[in-house]
């Protein structure tokens, strides 16, 4: 990708970087899996991992659980 300054010189006002976060995510996933494979734990990289609370917020866990409660029907006779 060209640096922002270069794009500005070329009179661009908007730049789209469609795969940068995806590429960064893939790199981070590979690193975490490599550490887990080699060490059997991710404790050594815990500081660079998203917390469970933050992950739950990002994926909208509360909203999904509300939908689940609303639409999940349990047949008490089969439980």
Secondary structure in CASP SS format (residue, H / E / C, confidence):
PFRMAT SS
TARGET T0000
AUTHOR 0000-0000-0000
METHOD secondary structure of the structure
MODEL  1
X C 1.00
X C 1.00
X C 1.00
X H 1.00
X H 1.00
X H 1.00
X H 1.00
X H 1.00
X H 1.00
X C 1.00
X C 1.00
X C 1.00
X C 1.00
X C 1.00
X C 1.00
X C 1.00
X C 1.00
X C 1.00
X C 1.00
X H 1.00
X H 1.00
X H 1.00
X H 1.00
X H 1.00
X H 1.00
X H 1.00
X H 1.00
X H 1.00
X H 1.00
X H 1.00
X H 1.00
X H 1.00
X H 1.00
X H 1.00
X H 1.00
X H 1.00
X H 1.00
X H 1.00
X H 1.00
X C 1.00
X C 1.00
X C 1.00
X H 1.00
X H 1.00
X H 1.00
X H 1.00
X H 1.00
X H 1.00
X C 1.00
X C 1.00
X C 1.00
X H 1.00
X H 1.00
X H 1.00
X H 1.00
X H 1.00
X H 1.00
X H 1.00
X C 1.00
X C 1.00
X H 1.00
X H 1.00
X H 1.00
X H 1.00
X H 1.00
X H 1.00
X H 1.00
X H 1.00
X H 1.00
X H 1.00
X H 1.00
X C 1.00
X C 1.00
X C 1.00
X C 1.00
X H 1.00
X H 1.00
X H 1.00
X C 1.00
END
